[in-house]
Amino acid sequence: MKHVKNWLIVAALIIAGSLQAQPFRLNGAWRVTTTQGLPQGAQMIYLMSDNYFVSAVFNEKDKQFFGILGGTYRIEGNQLTGTLEFNSVDSTAVGSSQTFTLSQSADGKTIYMESSYQGQTNKEALERIESTATTPLTGLWRFAGRVDAEGKETRSQRGPRKTIKLLTGNYFVWAAINTETKQFFGCGGGTYTAQDGKYTENIQFFSRDNSRVGASLTFDFQLKDKDWHHKGKNSRGEPLYEIWALD
């Protein structure tokens, strides 16, 4: 677990770039290209959009979840600084920042990072695992409310306790956190499609119930006044109608 913790802290912040911060085009989904320090069969992915990043370590085949973290970023030239909002492995790291030096392959499909952590220099490579295309749902969303069976809408108040969902062109991840108390409550993620009003999630990891890994869930979706209306049945077969707002 120590190796997993180090990977999460050191490697994950790299996936925080901006399409506007040339020459690095880092929006999207990435996978680390070496398994050194990770549990056998595990992979680490990175998602980035809307100045926010999330990194998760999991073994989809064996339905194992090892850890997740995420937060905000800023990038200046080839220097990237990320600040953690949550960390499922080490809550004491929440609020900390770290800076990385970035470089990339000529085609931009591999990103290299270099940083120092606890007196050691680390250099890793990340490979893009999706195209740079986006969907209408690409971005950082925050759970904003529900609509009941009678059509009554109830909005949630903004605060440190929140559930976020980060979507790139083909990947999604959600996490329930409290930025004030540094608590982590749960998460899940995988691939998705959003087309013709249908949103489908293919679950690759789930922190609280690994029996959901491998499931595909389809919902109706609609964008109304910049909000994402998400309607269907959850993994337990219960009806839901959620509203998500851009964070």
N, C-alpha and C positions, 0 to 999 in steps of 0.2 A: 504493500500500500504506500510505502514511502516513495517508491519509484513513480507510482501513479500520481502522487501529490506533486512531486517535482515536475513531472511532465505537464500537469495541469497549470501550475503556476508559471512555469518558464515558457512553454510553447504556445499556450492558448492565446495570449494577447497579440500574437503576430497577425491574426486574421482581422486586423482593424486598419483598413486602408480606405481610400476614396477614389472613385472614378474621376474626381476633379483634381486629384493630387497626382498628376503625371510625374514619372512614367509608370507608377504602380497602379495597376487596375485590380484591386483586391476584393471588390464586392463579389459575393457568391459563396460557394461551398468548396472546401479544400480537405485533403487528407494528408497526414504526415506520411512520408514515404519510408520510414524505418520503424521497426517495432521494438527497438532497443529501449529497455526500461518499462515496457508495457507488459501486462499479463499475456500469456500465450493465447493467440487467436484474437486478441483485442485490436481495435482500431481507434484512432483519434480523429475526429472531424472538427472542422471549424466553419462556422457560418458568420457572415458579416453583411449588414445592411443598415442604412440610416444611422451611421456613427455608433453602431452597437455591434458587439461580437459575442458569440457563445462558442464554447468548446466542450465536447463530450467524449468520454472514453467508454466503449462498450464492446461486447462480443455478441453480434447478432445471431450467429449460429447457435450458441449455447444460451442465448437469452440472458446474458449477464450485463449488468450495469455497474460501472466502477466509479464514475464521478463526472461532474459538470461544473463549469464556472462561466461567468460572463460579466460584461460591464461596458463602459463607454470608452471612447478613444479620441485621440487627436494625433495628427500626423503633420510633420514639418520636414520637407525635403525627404531624406531617407531615414529620418528618425521618427519612430512611432512610440507613443506613450499611451498605455492602457491603464484604466482604473477599475478595479473589481467592484461590482455591485453584489455579487453572490459567489459562493464557493461551497459546494456540497462536501468537500473533503476537509477543508480548513476554514472555518468561519472567521478565525482571527485575521485572515488575510483580506477580508472585505474592507474596502476603503483604501487599500494600498495601491501604489502605482509602480510601473516598471517601464523602462525605455529600451527599445530594440533598434538595431541597425538593419535596414532592409536592402536586399539586392534581388535580382531576378534573372531568369533565363532570357535569351533573346526573344523567344516567342511569348513570354509572359505567362506560360503555363506552369512554371515552377518558381516559387518564391523562396528565397533563402533569408534566414534571420540569424542574427548574432547578438548575444547578450551575456551579461555576467550575473551569476546567481550564487550566493554564498561562497564567493571567492573562485568560482569555476566559470570558465568561458564555454558557452554552449552555441553551437551552430547547427541548425536543422533545415530541412527542405520540406516544402509543402507543395502538393500537386493538385491542380484544379480538377474537380470531379464533376463539373457541369459546365455548360456553355455560359456565356455572359448574358444570355437572354433573361428577361424578367416576365412576370405575370402581373395582372391587376392587383394581386395581393402581396407582391414583394415589398418588404419593409418591416418595421418594428411596430407591433400592435400591443395594446393593453386592454385587458378585459374591462368592459365599461358598463355592462348591464345585461338584463334578461327581459324577455317578453313571455308572459304567462299564457295559459291556454285561452284566456278571454281576450288576449291581445293587449293587455296592460303592460306598459314598459316601465321597468324599474332601473334607475341608474345608480351605479356605485360611486361613492365619493373617492376622490384621489387621495392617496396616502402612501406611506412606506410599505404597507402590505399590498402586494399586487401580483397579478399573473400576467406574464408577458408571452408573446408568441412572435418569434423572428422567422421570417420567410425569405429565402433567396429565390432563384429561378426554379429550382426543383426540390429544395430541401426545406424542412421546417423543424422547429424545436419550440417547446413551451416550457416555462418554469414558473413555479409559485414561490415567491420569496418575500422577505421583509428586510428592506435596506436599513432600517433603523435598528432592529434587534439582531441583524445579520443571520436570521434564520432562513433555512432552505426547507421547503415543504414537499416538493416533488417535481418531476419533469417527465417529458417524453419527446420523441422525435423520430424523423425518418424522411421519406420522400413524399411528394404530393403532386397533384395535378389540379389545375383550376381552369375549366373551359366550359363554355355554354351554360353557365349558371350552376355547374356541378363541381364541388370541391371534394377530392378524395385523398385521404391520408393512408400511407402504407407504413405501419409502425415498425421501426428498427430497434428502438429501446424504450423502456418504460421503468422508471425507478421504483414505483410502488407495487407493481403487479406484472411480473415478467410473462404471465400467461397471455398478455395482450400483444406481445411481440409476434409479428407475422400477420396480424390482422389488417384488413383494409376497411376503412369506414368512409362512406360517401354522404355528403351533406349538400343541401341547397345553399348557394351563397348569392348575395346581392350587395352592391355598394350603394348606400343611400347617404347623401350629404357627407361623404368621405368616411362614413362608418361602414364596417363590414358586418352584415347580418348573416348569421351562421345558424342554419336550421336543419334538424334531422333527429337521429337517435344516437346516443352515446354507445360506448362499447358494452354496456350492460343492457342495451335495448330500450333504454328510457328516453322519452322525447326531450329535446332541448331546443331552445331558441336563444342564442347568445348574441350580444352586440359587442364588437371590438372596435376600438378607436385607435388611430395612429398616435403613438406615444411621442 
